[in-house]
Amino acid sequence: MVRFLMAGYLFLGVCGSLACQKYTETLVESPRRVDEQVVISTLRSIRQAQTAYSVTDSGDYGTFEQLVAGGNLDARFNSSKPTLYGYILTMRVANRSSGAAQSSYGCNADPDPAVNPTGRHFYLGSDSPELRVNPTKPATANDEAFQP
């Protein structure tokens, strides 16, 4: 009987230890997940800003600086590579007015290695309505669609 009690206590101790470890891992991961959700929301706002800019600029898309100057984004984006929420944003624009066959844009949100070394990489582009995600390197239009 004593053996069963000892085995039971040992089992409960191991389960409790694993539960505490999982809880701790969740606490450590929570800020990164929150940053990801905020940057996803930011990318959706960038898509809306690009759509509005395109309507008012003969179908061309804007850089971050142009989107801010046009009132489509706030001053936090007034840089060629704004850094927000532990992510570095990069915008590439090709416009017909600059000789491109058709206007397009692509925006990457990559984790800032100094702040978020293990974060996922996101991509948003005019070529697809879906966000793209890559766990290890800058995402492209060819990566898998983001599933919340």
C-alpha positions, 0 to 999 in steps of 0.5 A: 500500500505504501508503494502505491502511495509513493508511486502516486505522489511521485506521479503527481509530482512529475505531472505538477512539474511538467505543468509548471514548465508548460505554464512558464513556457507560455508566459515567456512566449506570450509577449512575442505572440502579442507582438505578432498580433499587433504587427499583423494588425499593422500590416492590415492597416498598411494594406488599407493605406496602400489601397487608399493611396492607390485610389488617389494617385492614379493606381500607384502605390506609396513608400512609407514616407509617401503614405505618411505625407498623404495622411494614410499612415501616422508619423511612426511610419515616417522612415524607409524602414520603420521599427514597430513592436519588435519588427522591422518593416520594409516596403518595396514599390514598383509603379507604372509612373516609374516604368513598371509594367504594372504597379505593385508593392510588397511589405515585409515585417521581420523580427528585430534580432536585438529585440525578437530573435525567434519571431516569425517573418510576415509578408503582405503584397498587392499580389495576394489578399493573404498575409504570408508567414515564414518561421525562419527567413523573410517571407515572400508571396510564395510562403504559406498563408498565415493561419491565425 
